[in-house]
Amino acid sequence: MDMTRREDYLGCRVSERGYPNRYRTIDGIGIQSNQDRSEHPSNNSPVTTNKIEGKFENDAFQIFYDAYGILLSKHHDYGPTNIANAPGGALNGLRVRIHDKTARINNLIDSGKSAQHESLRDSFLDLMNYAAIALLVIDGSWPGVEPNDTEADCG
């Protein structure tokens, strides 16, 4: 399916990797409807008007929303057990993933090589999502991980 058709079918923007997100930009700024706001990753968002003011704020919001779309898409594909049942515990599994991703980023930057499979942007979005998953684990919100399981991981 080509990119244009996928966007039309999903009714949403498609990230660099092809993962959809539901963020809609009108005139280049922010959320424009209450329906869109209800789909925002946090209904307690600091967004208090129907627009996100300023280029920096809009760009930052878009990056977080891109990461959110990828997180949901990958969570659908992997499910919760790849984190919950990681050898050594959930946080240890995340620590290994973060280390591997950081080593990849360092290699590409230090060597000056061009990425062949995923862009540096995609790698940094992955790091954002690993951090978000770690916070969900620590907060006891990741399925299959009990809050006391994280204490053993940190010990």
ABEGO torsion letter per residue (X at the ends): XBAAAAAAAAGBBBBAAGBBBABBBBGGBEBABAAAAAABABAABABABABBBEAAAAAAAAAAAAAAAAAAAAAAAAEAAAAAABBGEAAAAAAAAAAAAAAAAAAAAAAGBBBAABBAAAAAAAAAAAAAAAAAAAAGABBGBBAAAAAAAAX
